[in-house]
């Protein structure tokens, strides 16, 4: 094995460990629980990468992170109370810096997913033995929701890497068993609607990926959006129908569905988000160009963030910066759907999109989600690569 191949494998393993950080911490804490476990493990991964790569630093990594740190500095000048701003800055230093550093090195998607799938198997065993029996007892709602998004990491990895394990009987049985157990948790036991949306996006992108014709790809995508719109227009009828079918044939109840129907009956389908959206719209109207700064919104909303990536972008940064980031996200989605090139970058881009954008549309803040920074930085890397190819042709 040559140095370059060895370097590719090590960087792939380190990226896989970082992607799997939520699964790893849940596995470890069943044996031994310690404070700041995710911070410590992330720091060890970043430190290992820095040492192995001899502190090699990509210029684009420096440029992007200087811009982000500048945005934090400008917000510090504008926002008088830095409580949430500092919290977001620390989270970005932990997750954002690590994400943008690890993804700046070449990796092999097959190696990355093989490591993730192995960790996913261990996580599934822990889920089945440790967590599922406690679902209806002492697990908090927030934890069960986090558990759902953690399951999505492994499910996405297995399905997106299917071409690497198909035909290998033992691996096929192991991977499909792990996916089945996690789907049982996700679809029946979980309270997390956002993870269900992520699962739908995963299945949609996996289906589109198999289609060669770009026009057909977009027909499928638009058709899916149309179906979703029709479902949303008749959401209660659809959910009640699903609930009746499942109850009749399986004799069980679906936790997320029961919760959803209860919220519809209470007139709170957005689970309190409507008030956050209204408060954000007021701030956007008052500061449309430059926004109100990082961490300002949370000061007047009991520490709550806007619960939507685009609303948060326009609230914090205004139309100038938010429009650029939004355009980058749209371009990233376009590449996930339309790209004819199936290299490591594109396969990882779909992976990171599935694990970040659907979740950020409904919950979580991008300052605390490493998949978002992996997706953003990878989008920029791909666009830079395309630009260099065009320059060479000229």
N, C-alpha and C positions, 0 to 999 in steps of 0.2 A: 504493500500500500504506500503510495507516494505521499509527500507532505501535503500537497494540495487536496488530495482525497481525504486525508486524515483531518485536515483543517475544516473541510466541508462537513465531515461527520460530527466533529466536536461541536461546531457552531450550530449544527442541526439539533443535536441533543440538548444543548443549552437553551435554544429557542423553544424546543418541545417542553422542557421542564418549566420554563416561564409561562408558556401557554397553559400548562396543566397546574399552575400554582394553587388554584382553588381546590382541585381534586387532591393534590398532595397534602395540603394543610388539613383537609378533612380526614384523610387516611392517617396522618401522623397524630392528630389530636384524639383519635380513638384509643391510641396507645399512651400518649403523653401530651398533656395540654400545657402550653406555656404562652406567656404574654407576647404579643407582637410577632406571632409565628410567621405570618405571611410577609412581614417586613424583613425579618431575619433571613428567610429562605430566598426572597427576592434579592436581597443584598449579596448573599453568597453566590447566586447565579451571576449577577452583574460583575462581582469581584472576580469570579472565575473566568468570565469572558474577557475582562480587561487584562488579566494576567496572561491567559493563553494567547490572546491576540497582541500581546506586547504593547498594550495601551495605544494601539493603532486607532486613530479617530478620523472618521469620514468628514469631509468638509461640509457636506450637506447636513450631517448630524449637528455640527456646530452652528450652522446658519439657522436651521429651523428652531433649535433650542434657544438660541440668542433672541430670536423674535418672540418666542413664547415668554421667556424671562423678562423681556422688555415690556410685554403686555401686563405682566404681573407688577412690574415696577410702576408703570403708568397708572394702574389701578390703585396702587398704594398711595399715590399722590392725590387721587380723587376720592377714595373711600376712607372716611374718618375712622371707622371701626374695622380693624383688620382680622377679627376673629375667624371668619369663614375664609377670607382670602389666604391667610397663613395656612389653614387646614388644607385648602386646595393646592397651595404651592408645595407643601410637604408631600401630598399624595402624588402630584405630578413628578416631583423629584424621584419618588420611589418607583412609580409605574411608568410615567412618560419617558423619563431619561433611559430607563432600562429597556423599554420597548423600542425606542428609536435607535438605541445602540445595537441591540441584538439583531434587529432586522436590517441593519446596514451592512451585514456580512452575507455572503452567498451561503445558501442552505439548500438541502435536498428535501423536497416535499415528502417523498416516500419515507425517508429516514425520520423526518419530523413526526409524521403521523404514526409510524410504527412504534415510536416511543410513547406518544400520547395514547395509542390504543392499549399498550401494555399497562400504563398507569390507570387507564379507564377500566380495565379488567379488575385491578385491585380496588378501585373506587366502587365498582359495582358490587363486589363482595361485601365491602363495608356498608354500602347503602342497604343491601338486602338483609344483612345480619344485625347491623347497629341502628340504622335510622328508620327504615320502613316500619319496624314493630312499634316505634315510638310516635308515629305520625299523629295519632289521635290522643296522645297523652301529653307529654311535656315539651314537645318541640314548638318553639314560637313560630308565628306566621312568617315573620321576616326571614327566619332561618330556613323554613321549608321553601320559601320563594327563592332564596339564594341557592338552595340545593337543586332546584329545578334548572336554573341557569348553569350550574355546575354540570349537571347531567347533559346539557346541550353541547358542552365542549366535546365530550366523548362521542356522543351520537353523531355530531357533525364530522368529527375526524374519521370515524368508521365509514360513514356513507360517502364522504368525499374521496376517500382513499380506496374505495372498493376494487378498483382495477388492480391494485397491488396485492390483494389477498384472495380475490376470486380464483377458484380452481384449486386452492389449498384447503383441503377438507377440514383439517383440525382448526386452522385459523378461521375459516368460515363459520364453523359451529360455535367457536368461542366468541367471535365478534357479534354474531347474530343473537346469541344468548344474552350477551351484555346489553345490546341495544334493546332487546325485548323487555328485559327487567327494568331498564331506565324508562322506556316508553310506558310501561305499566305504571310506574311512579308518576311520570309526567302527565299522562292523560287521565288517570283515574284518581290518584291520591293527592296530587299537588293542588295548591290554590292559585297557581301562577298563570294568569292569562297571557302575560308577556312572553313567557317561554313557549306557549302554544303558538303564538304569532311567529316566533323565531323558527319553530319547527316547520311551520307552513312555508316560510321563506326558504328554508333549507331544501325541502322537497321540491319546491318550484325551481330553484337554481340547479339542483341535481338533474331535474327533468330537462330543463332548457339546455344544459351543458351537453346532453346527448344528441341534440338537434344540430345539424350542420348548416342549414339554411338560415341566414340572419333574419330574413323577412318572417319566416315561420317562428323564429325565436320571439320576435316582438309581438306577433299575433298571439302566441301563448301567454306572454307576459301581460298584454293588454286585456286578454280574455280573463286572466286570473284577477286582475284589478277590478274588472267589471263584475265578476262573480262576488268578490269581496264587498263591493259597493252595494250590490243587491242584498247580500246577507245583512249588512249593517242597517239597511233601510227596513228590514223585517227581522231584526235581531231577536226579539223575544219569541216570535213564532218559531224561528229556526232552532233556538236553544231549547225550547219546550219540546219540539219534535225529536231532537237528538236525545234529550233526557228521557223521553217516553220510550224510545227505541232501545236505549241502553238498559233502562230499568226492566223492560219486558224480556229482552233476550239474554242479558248477562246477570240480571238480578242484583245489580249493584248501583251505587250512586257515584257521580263524578263530583269531586270536591270543588274544583274550579268552576264548574257549571252551576252548582248550587249557590255558590258565592255570587256569581255573576247575576243569576236570576233574582237573588235577594236584593242586590244593589239596584237592579232595574225597578223592582217593586218599590224600593225606597226613594226612587227618583235621583239616584246618585250613581249613574252608570260609569262616571269617570273617577269615582272614589275620591272625591274632594279636589280633583285636579282642575275642575272648572274655575274655582275661585283663584287658584294659582295662575291659570291662563289669563284671567281678567286682570289680576294685579300686574302681571308681566306686560300686558298690552298697554296699560296706563303708563308704565315706565318707558316702553318703547316709543309711545306717542310723544312723551316729554323729552326724550333723548334719542331721536331717530338716527342721527348720523354717527355718533361715537358711543352710544350706549351708556350704561350707568357704572360699568366697571365690574370686575370679578368680585363676587362675594357680597355685593350690595343688596341684591334681591333677597337673599337669605336673612338679612338683618331685620326685615319687616314682615317675614312670613314664617316665623317660628323655626327658623333654621331649614325650612324646606326649599329645595331648588325647583325650577319650573316643571320638571318631569317631561320635558320634550326638548330634544337636541336643538331644533331650529329656533324655538322660542327662547331657549337659554342663550344661543348664539347672538340673536338680535337684541336681547335684553342686555347682555354683558358688553357687546362690542359695537352695536349699531350696524347700520346697513353696509358700511364700507367693508369691514372685515368679515361680517357674517355672510355677505353675498359671495365673497371669494371662497370661503370654506364650504358654503352650500353648493357652489358650482363644482368644487372639487369632489364633494360627496356624490353629486349627480354623475359626474364623469366616471367616478369609481364604479357606480352601479352600472353605467353603460358598458364599461369594460367587462364587468362580471357577466353581463348578458351577451354582448356582441363579439367579444374577442375570439378570433380564429386561432390564436396562438395558445397552446396548452402547455406552458412552461411552469417552472416552480413558482414564479411570481404570481401568475394568474390564478393558480390553484390556491395559493395562500391568500390572495386577495378575496376570493369568494369566502374562504374560511373566516377571515377576520370581519368581513361584511356581515355575515350571518350572526356572529357572536357580538357585534357591537351596535349596528344601526337599528335593527328592530327593537332591541332592548332600550336604546336611548330615546326612541320615539315615545315610550310609555313610562320609563322610570330611569333611575340612576343619572348621575352627572358624569360628563366625559372626563372630568378631572380625576375621577377615581376608577376609570375603566381602561385597563391596559390594551384591550382589543381595539379600542377606538384609535389609539396612538399607533398601534401596529398597522391598522388600515390606512390612516392618513399618510403616514410616512411611506408605506409601500406604494400608495397611489402616486406620490411625488417621485419615487424612484422609477416607477414604470413610465411615467410621463417624460422624465429626464432621459431614460433609455430610448424611448421612441424619438425624441427630439435629436439625440445624437445620431441615430440611424439615418434620419432625414438629412442631417447636415453632411454625413459621409456621402450620401447619394448625390448631393448637390456638388 
